[in-house]
Amino acid sequence: QVQVVQSGGGLVQPGGFLRLSCAASGINLDYVATGWYRQAPGKEREPVSCISSRAHITFYAEFVKGRFTVSRDNDRNVVYLEMTNLNPEDTAVYYCATDGPPRCGRHWYDNSYDGWGQGTQVTVSS
């Protein structure tokens, strides 16, 4: 059974930094793509980033390019989302998702996953 557990998040001032973690059991994250999504209050969930299996090919939504970095630690079976230069518009519940296709693909934002983390709140406020 695949389990996905997130950690990290919290309250940070504008311009600050946070790192989210996505740890999985029952699946090797090096063999599947892992996506990050977020949902702000009153808004639909939106894709943020994706990292493919093996080659660490990454994809980002335009609104986080240059600020967010997704990476994977194969030894720990964990995917990270490092977020820099955060602004209030980044406030949302962030989710990681895996147990889906092996690669993100050109249409990574439409991928379907069977394993989702519990979500973690990120609040950017002064």
MARVOZA-405592 format. One record per residue (C-alpha): residue number from 1; x, y, z; residue in one letter. Coordinates in Angstrom, 3 decimals, always signed. Each point is the difference from the previous one (the first is absolute). Layout:
BEGIN
(r NUM; (X; Y; Z); A)
...
//
This chain:
BEGIN
(r 1; (+0.000; +0.000; +0.000); Q)
(r 2; (+1.360; +3.376; -0.990); V)
(r 3; (+0.138; +2.655; +2.689); Q)
(r 4; (+1.062; +3.582; -0.553); V)
(r 5; (+0.853; +2.232; +2.938); V)
(r 6; (+0.787; +3.677; -0.298); Q)
(r 7; (+1.894; +2.245; +2.365); S)
(r 8; (+1.203; +3.566; +0.057); G)
(r 9; (-2.040; +3.084; -0.650); G)
(r 10; (-1.096; +2.627; +2.468); G)
(r 11; (-0.031; +3.773; +0.282); L)
(r 12; (+2.659; +2.065; -1.739); V)
(r 13; (+0.453; +3.657; -0.815); Q)
(r 14; (-0.034; +1.272; -3.595); P)
(r 15; (+3.320; -0.683; -1.629); G)
(r 16; (+0.597; -2.962; +2.263); G)
(r 17; (+0.885; -3.637; -0.582); F)
(r 18; (-1.682; -3.306; +0.772); L)
(r 19; (+0.696; -3.597; -0.886); R)
(r 20; (-2.717; -2.606; -0.312); L)
(r 21; (+0.703; -3.719; +0.201); S)
(r 22; (-1.932; -2.875; -1.538); C)
(r 23; (+0.962; -3.407; +1.345); A)
(r 24; (-1.434; -3.199; -1.398); A)
(r 25; (-0.185; -3.608; +1.099); S)
(r 26; (-1.106; -2.940; -2.061); G)
(r 27; (+1.351; +1.584; -3.166); I)
(r 28; (+3.389; +1.008; -1.316); N)
(r 29; (-0.158; +3.654; -0.965); L)
(r 30; (+2.895; -0.500; -2.401); D)
(r 31; (-2.337; -2.052; -2.208); Y)
(r 32; (-2.931; +2.405; -0.193); V)
(r 33; (-0.680; +3.658; -0.578); A)
(r 34; (-0.907; +2.131; +2.991); T)
(r 35; (-2.088; +3.120; -0.328); G)
(r 36; (-0.624; +2.958; +2.264); W)
(r 37; (-3.318; +1.820; +0.047); Y)
(r 38; (-1.511; +2.764; +2.057); R)
(r 39; (-3.439; +1.260; +0.863); Q)
(r 40; (-0.658; +3.476; +1.315); A)
(r 41; (-3.207; +0.877; +1.846); P)
(r 42; (-2.890; +0.358; -2.406); G)
(r 43; (+2.073; -1.137; -2.956); K)
(r 44; (+0.427; -3.222; -1.919); E)
(r 45; (+3.011; -2.192; +0.498); R)
(r 46; (+2.804; +0.913; -2.385); E)
(r 47; (+3.171; -1.811; -1.064); P)
(r 48; (+3.264; +1.419; +1.275); V)
(r 49; (+2.795; -2.350; -1.032); S)
(r 50; (+0.909; -3.523; -1.034); C)
(r 51; (+3.126; -2.133; +0.080); I)
(r 52; (+0.366; -3.007; -2.237); S)
(r 53; (+1.436; -3.341; +0.991); S)
(r 54; (+3.640; -0.840; -0.594); R)
(r 55; (+1.293; +3.009; -1.913); A)
(r 56; (-1.290; +2.612; +2.447); H)
(r 57; (-1.633; +1.947; -2.823); I)
(r 58; (-2.037; +2.769; +1.560); T)
(r 59; (-2.908; +2.205; -0.981); F)
(r 60; (-1.374; +3.155; +1.583); Y)
(r 61; (-3.037; +2.191; -0.263); A)
(r 62; (+0.851; +3.436; -1.361); E)
(r 63; (-0.873; +1.725; +3.243); F)
(r 64; (+2.691; -1.899; +1.944); V)
(r 65; (+2.772; -0.248; -2.569); K)
(r 66; (+3.254; +1.310; +1.360); G)
(r 67; (-1.324; -0.078; +3.578); R)
(r 68; (-0.896; -3.648; +0.688); F)
(r 69; (+2.216; -3.043; -0.431); T)
(r 70; (-1.135; -3.611; +0.083); V)
(r 71; (+2.508; -2.746; +0.744); S)
(r 72; (+0.144; -3.605; +1.099); R)
(r 73; (+2.186; -1.847; +2.478); D)
(r 74; (-0.005; -3.596; -1.147); N)
(r 75; (+1.766; -1.261; +3.107); D)
(r 76; (-2.738; +1.401; +2.222); R)
(r 77; (-2.842; -0.536; -2.517); N)
(r 78; (-1.063; +3.602; +0.486); V)
(r 79; (-0.907; +2.784; -2.424); V)
(r 80; (+0.548; +3.595; +1.049); Y)
(r 81; (-1.483; +3.283; -1.097); L)
(r 82; (+2.221; +2.918; +0.913); E)
(r 83; (-1.795; +3.316; -0.189); M)
(r 84; (+1.857; +3.297; -0.002); T)
(r 85; (-1.062; +3.630; -0.306); N)
(r 86; (-3.471; -0.930; +1.212); L)
(r 87; (-2.813; +2.496; -0.366); N)
(r 88; (-3.527; +0.135; +1.443); P)
(r 89; (-1.421; -1.460; -3.233); E)
(r 90; (+1.864; -3.216; +0.808); D)
(r 91; (-2.200; -0.529; +3.064); T)
(r 92; (-1.768; -3.320; -0.464); A)
(r 93; (-0.180; -3.601; +1.082); V)
(r 94; (+2.691; -1.872; -1.877); Y)
(r 95; (-0.361; -3.631; -1.005); Y)
(r 96; (+2.419; -2.498; -1.447); C)
(r 97; (-1.199; -2.875; -2.144); A)
(r 98; (+1.615; -3.139; -1.333); T)
(r 99; (-0.750; -3.591; -1.027); D)
(r 100; (-0.841; +0.989; -3.518); G)
(r 101; (+1.901; +0.190; -3.293); P)
(r 102; (+3.770; -0.484; -0.041); P)
(r 103; (+0.612; +3.335; -1.638); R)
(r 104; (-1.589; +3.387; +0.341); C)
(r 105; (-0.469; +0.380; -3.740); G)
(r 106; (-0.751; +3.070; -2.022); R)
(r 107; (-3.475; +0.234; +1.529); H)
(r 108; (+1.264; -0.574; +3.526); W)
(r 109; (-2.676; +2.242; +1.445); Y)
(r 110; (-2.690; -2.497; -1.049); D)
(r 111; (+1.626; -3.094; +1.495); N)
(r 112; (-2.063; -2.364; +2.124); S)
(r 113; (+1.426; -1.344; +3.249); Y)
(r 114; (-1.239; -2.590; +2.458); D)
(r 115; (+2.101; +1.026; +2.989); G)
(r 116; (-0.563; +3.412; +1.549); W)
(r 117; (+1.515; +1.602; +3.053); G)
(r 118; (-2.147; +1.431; +2.754); Q)
(r 119; (+0.774; +3.599; -0.975); G)
(r 120; (+1.967; +2.614; +1.870); T)
(r 121; (-0.891; +3.622; +0.593); Q)
(r 122; (+2.310; +2.719; -1.284); V)
(r 123; (-0.842; +3.516; +1.124); T)
(r 124; (+1.966; +3.007; -1.215); V)
(r 125; (-0.774; +3.080; +2.047); S)
(r 126; (+1.715; +2.840; +1.779); S)
//
